[in-house]
Amino acid sequence: MQSSKQLFTLITSEGQLEMTLREVNVPTPKPHEVVVRIEAAPINPSDMWPMFGPANLAEATLDKAKMKLHAALYPGMLSRISSRLDQELPIGNEGAGTVVAAGEHPAAQAMIGKTVAVLSGATYAEYCCVPMQACIVHHENTSAKDAASSFVNPLTALGMVETMRMEGHSALVHTAAASALGQMLNKICLAQGVKLVNVVRNQQQATLLKNIGAQYICDSSAASFKKDLLMAIEETGATLAFDAIGGGELVSDILAAMERVGSKDAKGFNTYGSASNKQVYIYGGLDFSPTILNRAFGMTWSVGGWLLMRFLGKLQPERVAQLHKQVADEIKTTFATTFTDELSFEQALTPATIAQYNAKKTGAKYFINPSKV
């Protein structure tokens, strides 16, 4: 049986994080499964909470002999992660590589030798065994590095536009809009004629988006932010937003701007606000502080959570296949990802390197290459 070096994370009930590199056996693929030799696995913001939880990484240490990272949790955080305590868990949402073995199903056999992207939750490993349905088969001239970020960002961006249409909206607001995902969303919206309001946090990010053609950009650090947001929502008619921040008052500010636009022509009593639904989906948690709602947006509004896998589960398999094909066809254009650095397992466990990729800076993105020494 083939073995694979793989990263695992554990948080103990004593409040200690342990992230360890160890060897495991690669299972023999079932009829519908394939074994992929992972060559590139990105470290996404959505990977970092599973990896580290609420650990104080500033005081983390690495035992190189045992290839084990240690860090204490911040006080008072155990209750937030009670479901995972004392369990060693795999990490790595997505990655890409070459199919080296497959089960007996003809479709699985047909993937042998091909470059595929996978979504498994266990891609920080030399080898990954996954159902064939969890793969995107890429074109012959696409490298594993090109294909590494095929799922989380591309399908989330496509899913936002899909959600907009399914729920009867006509324009979008997106926060943390200068992210890799935000740039992909801009390209999709520009290609499809969808109006998109981009909320960024500084002028540098605004310039980045302007250079790829974004039309509506609001800088949350500007004194005129709320006025700019109101004007952009008025011009676009956006009644749907996707928020990657989570904490603070930004969700409330977006809903309030939508309500002001929706009620601008109201006459007489307007007790319940505009009749059009104003929806914000929180899909990220860059700010873990509470979401504050200053209710100045009538009674026709919703705030909820949005997760990619649960959204895809609502689609017909044929539609999911179409989205997969679009990602494969446009992986070097619309969905191209530029990486800052390629990391070995040891580098990914090194506290100084963790400080770099955990900073989640715009334009800085890292991937793990399990074969790098």
Solvent accessible surface area in square Angstrom, and as a share of the most:
residue,aa,sasa,rsa
1,M,170,0.76
2,Q,87,0.39
3,S,50,0.32
4,S,1,0.01
5,K,86,0.36
6,Q,18,0.08
7,L,0,0.00
8,F,19,0.08
9,T,1,0.01
10,L,36,0.18
11,I,0,0.00
12,T,20,0.12
13,S,52,0.33
14,E,137,0.61
15,G,9,0.09
16,Q,73,0.33
17,L,0,0.00
18,E,37,0.17
19,M,0,0.00
20,T,17,0.10
21,L,27,0.13
22,R,99,0.36
23,E,105,0.47
24,V,34,0.20
25,N,96,0.49
26,V,10,0.06
27,P,76,0.48
28,T,107,0.62
29,P,26,0.16
30,K,121,0.51
31,P,70,0.44
32,H,68,0.30
33,E,25,0.11
34,V,0,0.00
35,V,3,0.02
36,V,0,0.00
37,R,96,0.35
38,I,4,0.02
39,E,53,0.24
40,A,1,0.01
41,A,0,0.00
42,P,0,0.00
43,I,5,0.02
44,N,2,0.01
45,P,69,0.44
46,S,57,0.37
47,D,2,0.01
48,M,12,0.05
49,W,83,0.29
50,P,55,0.35
51,M,0,0.00
52,F,4,0.02
53,G,11,0.11
54,P,9,0.05
55,A,8,0.06
56,N,28,0.14
57,L,30,0.15
58,A,98,0.76
59,E,127,0.57
60,A,11,0.09
61,T,83,0.48
62,L,33,0.17
63,D,50,0.26
64,K,131,0.55
65,A,103,0.80
66,K,138,0.58
67,M,33,0.15
68,K,48,0.20
69,L,0,0.00
70,H,65,0.29
71,A,4,0.03
72,A,47,0.36
73,L,18,0.09
74,Y,111,0.42
75,P,128,0.81
76,G,75,0.72
77,M,42,0.19
78,L,60,0.30
79,S,94,0.61
80,R,127,0.46
81,I,7,0.04
82,S,75,0.48
83,S,101,0.65
84,R,27,0.10
85,L,37,0.18
86,D,83,0.43
87,Q,80,0.36
88,E,74,0.33
89,L,60,0.30
90,P,58,0.36
91,I,3,0.02
92,G,4,0.04
93,N,39,0.20
94,E,1,0.00
95,G,0,0.00
96,A,0,0.00
97,G,0,0.00
98,T,27,0.16
99,V,1,0.01
100,V,54,0.31
101,A,35,0.27
102,A,16,0.12
103,G,6,0.06
104,E,137,0.61
105,H,74,0.33
106,P,105,0.66
107,A,45,0.35
108,A,0,0.00
109,Q,81,0.36
110,A,65,0.50
111,M,23,0.10
112,I,80,0.41
113,G,55,0.53
114,K,87,0.37
115,T,30,0.17
116,V,0,0.00
117,A,0,0.00
118,V,0,0.00
119,L,33,0.16
120,S,46,0.30
121,G,28,0.26
122,A,21,0.16
123,T,0,0.00
124,Y,0,0.00
125,A,0,0.00
126,E,48,0.22
127,Y,47,0.18
128,C,6,0.04
129,C,33,0.20
130,V,3,0.02
131,P,54,0.34
132,M,25,0.11
133,Q,122,0.54
134,A,21,0.16
135,C,9,0.06
136,I,4,0.02
137,V,57,0.33
138,H,11,0.05
139,H,92,0.41
140,E,182,0.82
141,N,115,0.59
142,T,7,0.04
143,S,55,0.35
144,A,10,0.08
145,K,104,0.44
146,D,52,0.27
147,A,0,0.00
148,A,0,0.00
149,S,2,0.01
150,S,0,0.00
151,F,6,0.02
152,V,25,0.14
153,N,14,0.07
154,P,0,0.00
155,L,0,0.00
156,T,7,0.04
157,A,0,0.00
158,L,8,0.04
159,G,0,0.00
160,M,0,0.00
161,V,3,0.02
162,E,27,0.12
163,T,4,0.03
164,M,6,0.03
165,R,125,0.46
166,M,106,0.47
167,E,81,0.37
168,G,70,0.67
169,H,22,0.10
170,S,83,0.53
171,A,0,0.00
172,L,0,0.00
173,V,0,0.00
174,H,1,0.00
175,T,0,0.00
176,A,21,0.16
177,A,0,0.00
178,A,1,0.01
179,S,38,0.25
180,A,35,0.27
181,L,13,0.07
182,G,0,0.00
183,Q,43,0.19
184,M,3,0.01
185,L,1,0.00
186,N,3,0.02
187,K,70,0.29
188,I,3,0.02
189,C,3,0.02
190,L,91,0.45
191,A,90,0.70
192,Q,74,0.33
193,G,67,0.65
194,V,16,0.09
195,K,97,0.41
196,L,9,0.05
197,V,0,0.00
198,N,0,0.00
199,V,3,0.02
200,V,3,0.02
201,R,127,0.46
202,N,51,0.26
203,Q,119,0.53
204,Q,147,0.65
205,Q,11,0.05
206,A,10,0.08
207,T,61,0.35
208,L,55,0.28
209,L,0,0.00
210,K,145,0.62
211,N,117,0.60
212,I,55,0.28
213,G,40,0.39
214,A,10,0.08
215,Q,138,0.61
216,Y,25,0.09
217,I,46,0.23
218,C,2,0.01
219,D,21,0.11
220,S,47,0.30
221,S,81,0.52
222,A,39,0.30
223,A,120,0.93
224,S,50,0.32
225,F,16,0.07
226,K,131,0.55
227,K,134,0.57
228,D,45,0.23
229,L,1,0.01
230,L,31,0.16
231,M,94,0.42
232,A,7,0.06
233,I,1,0.01
234,E,81,0.37
235,E,99,0.45
236,T,12,0.07
237,G,36,0.35
238,A,1,0.01
239,T,32,0.18
240,L,0,0.00
241,A,0,0.00
242,F,1,0.00
243,D,1,0.00
244,A,10,0.07
245,I,42,0.21
246,G,9,0.08
247,G,5,0.05
248,G,21,0.20
249,E,79,0.36
250,L,28,0.14
251,V,2,0.01
252,S,3,0.02
253,D,27,0.14
254,I,0,0.00
255,L,0,0.00
256,A,26,0.20
257,A,7,0.06
258,M,5,0.02
259,E,13,0.06
260,R,157,0.57
261,V,26,0.15
262,G,42,0.40
263,S,24,0.16
264,K,122,0.52
265,D,108,0.56
266,A,51,0.40
267,K,177,0.75
268,G,75,0.72
269,F,205,0.85
270,N,66,0.34
271,T,101,0.59
272,Y,151,0.57
273,G,19,0.18
274,S,11,0.07
275,A,96,0.75
276,S,58,0.37
277,N,62,0.32
278,K,1,0.00
279,Q,13,0.06
280,V,0,0.00
281,Y,31,0.12
282,I,39,0.20
283,Y,48,0.18
284,G,28,0.27
285,G,32,0.31
286,L,80,0.40
287,D,53,0.27
288,F,118,0.49
289,S,55,0.35
290,P,104,0.66
291,T,54,0.32
292,I,77,0.39
293,L,63,0.31
294,N,78,0.40
295,R,155,0.56
296,A,71,0.55
297,F,1,0.00
298,G,22,0.21
299,M,115,0.51
300,T,45,0.26
301,W,60,0.21
302,S,45,0.29
303,V,48,0.27
304,G,28,0.27
305,G,64,0.61
306,W,19,0.07
307,L,98,0.49
308,L,22,0.11
309,M,112,0.50
310,R,178,0.65
311,F,9,0.04
312,L,16,0.08
313,G,66,0.63
314,K,148,0.63
315,L,23,0.12
316,Q,123,0.55
317,P,97,0.61
318,E,114,0.51
319,R,82,0.30
320,V,30,0.17
321,A,59,0.45
322,Q,102,0.45
323,L,2,0.01
324,H,28,0.13
325,K,130,0.55
326,Q,46,0.20
327,V,0,0.00
328,A,7,0.05
329,D,70,0.36
330,E,49,0.22
331,I,5,0.02
332,K,101,0.43
333,T,90,0.53
334,T,20,0.12
335,F,0,0.00
336,A,48,0.37
337,T,27,0.16
338,T,119,0.69
339,F,24,0.10
340,T,74,0.43
341,D,67,0.35
342,E,57,0.26
343,L,3,0.01
344,S,7,0.04
345,F,10,0.04
346,E,70,0.31
347,Q,66,0.29
348,A,0,0.00
349,L,0,0.00
350,T,39,0.22
351,P,38,0.24
352,A,68,0.53
353,T,20,0.12
354,I,2,0.01
355,A,68,0.53
356,Q,100,0.44
357,Y,7,0.02
358,N,44,0.23
359,A,49,0.38
360,K,77,0.32
361,K,130,0.55
362,T,46,0.27
363,G,67,0.65
364,A,35,0.27
365,K,20,0.09
366,Y,17,0.07
367,F,6,0.03
368,I,0,0.00
369,N,26,0.13
370,P,11,0.07
371,S,88,0.57
372,K,70,0.30
373,V,177,1.01
